[in-house]
Amino acid sequence: MPPLLSSRGCPQVPRSPDTAAPVVAVILKGYPRLSETFIANEILALERSGLDLRLFSLRHPTDAAVHPVHRRIQAPVVYLPEYLHHAPLRVWQAWRTVRRWPHYEHARAAWLRDLRRDPSRNRVRRFGQAIVLAHELPADVTWLHAHFLHTPASVTRYAAMLSGLPWSVSAHAKDVWTTPEWDIREKLAACEWLVTCTACNAAYLRTLSTPQRPVELLYHGIDLHAFAALPSPSECVGRRDGSDPSDPVRLLSIGRAVEKKGYDVLLQALAALPPSTRWRLVHIGGGPLLKNLKAMAQVLGLAERIEWRGPRSHDDVLQAYREADIFVLACRIAADGDRDGLPNVLMEAQSQRLPCVSTTVSAVPELIVSGETGLLVPPGDPLALAEAIGRLIAAPDERERLGLAGLARVRTDFSFGGAIERLKARFRPAVAPRSEPCVPPSTLP
């Protein structure tokens, strides 16, 4: 009997569902990234659950440090050309091969339609990266999965068209709200499935999808092993109330210095607190606005009370949670529509019995019930934020109550393990046979 042929005209390599783990190529915008620990945790958990992963990153890492979780991930990483002109030979060699594949003209036509609606260099680069990705995919990969609905999903969609492989996507925050609706519709029509990490994301994406392409809500959850709670409330709850100059209340905020995090609003709120209130703020994270924020703190007379620690490792972050009295994150919607989904740092803070003050933006109310598991204020309102912070500074008992309630909610409703099992089940069709990457014989020169 002649060998079965794949959709690309190549002999199939059979894989037994009983003995072979699915092989999934995960396409990332950048890897590793300190600000995307939730993705690294997911990759590690899927790997440990039996999935065989290959990582493809559109960008090289920019952070000097990595989290311990990145060192535990075994999957190999391939870096695609970040800019096509930096690797012209690699791109050209990939194109020479891929242009002979049966699906090339279909993928090229789809890309040209997109290019007419989005005539940008980024759109050209995405197709070039997709050609390299499709060309360099290992022969045993059976599924493509993109993290983020914008650039990574574009590259993955084109690569899936070229290779004939199924694909899926995890949508998160900025990617949902800054991607044009026409682009989202195209991707939802083409992918096998999409998961997203907040109910508000899911509700919006369902308006752009069809019953044939269901959108599933799948909270990231938190790994309670990596963020184990302290032994008992009495050992971790501070009694500071802002009255002792030698022992100020310790505020903590973790996030990139970008518009949607609202750090300028936080600084205005801190400046509005009564001068007699004793507090100190620790900020962890990098970001393009960091220099401006430091200058703003200087103008507001707050510089001596704020410690800017920059990006830090998991262990440093965990220690900062445990040293703090209150966690603050002033989320808001940026001018370009960018916004948080459900910031993992809020779940992490709650896992350490840390009372949280945040805003009603996006999915934050899906985690924090104001007055029960934390305090929420309207976004962009420094006076309301100052009132909430001042209220918790002066009330150690309320901090303890909110911290314990937040911990209970995270443990009950935001478990990491359940989400991973549901996600893993989505990849089961990936054990289907797939072909070796090759050029169909009829197109050979």
C-alpha angles and dihedrals in degrees: 000000000000116000118269114256125225125222087270092056094252131126112268121241105218118222124192114232088209096056108022126071116224111266110221127183109214115204116206133180092226133354134231104016126170091213093056101058090136089065093048091049090051093049092050093047093049090047092052091047091062106271116134106221136193117192124215118186126195091205138034118245118274099186116095093213134045133207120250089249090066091058091053094055110099099189114114118242127222118192114214118212105284089202119020094222090059091064106026095153093051091049094045094049091049092049093049089059102036095048088069094055118108094243098046097097091048091052092044092051091051091049092050090052089052091046091057089056094040108029096183139127088242091062091051091048092051092057091047091051090048091054091052091045093051091046095049099042111124112250093244097057109117103175140030122215126186127203108214128024098239123059100354092050091049092053091044093049093053092044090050090052091050096046100035091234126139118247142192138188142216111214119202128168126302091030091060097049102037099045113096115252093239090056092049091050091052092051095045090051092051105040125081094229144342131213126192133189104229137049092230090054090049094050092052095045092049089061088061098041137072132231087257090062105044120195113221127204110226117168114213091228123192131273101239090192091061090042101037113177121246114265100258140354093246091061097051110029113100120214095207113135104180096260101100115079090199094052110035123183109268116233122190133193127176123191145096116285096249132128097261092059091064098220092153087057090049092053091050089050092051090049088054094057115105111273090236092061110102116216142140128203127212117196122194121192144063128240142142096273096054095101092050092049092052090051090048091051089052092052091048092051093244101111095102091054098051130076115198105200100173123212114346139185126257093262092052091047092050091050090050091054091052093050095049131090100198134020118213130190118169099198119184141160113271123226091258092051095260114146142157122267108203106327110227090212089070091056090045092051091049090050086064093051089253115153111232132215114194142135139270093252121133115319099347091104088055086069105026122053103198113242092011109058099006141327126281129191133180114279118258094021109121094179093054089046091050091051092052093047092046091049092057094041089060096041116063091168092056090047089054092048095049092044094054092045091050091051091051092051094050092049093048105039108019105051115156097210098062092051092052093052091052091047093048090053089058091064097054094103086060091083090075116117118271135186134254110255106257144132116268108250094238092062098049113119 
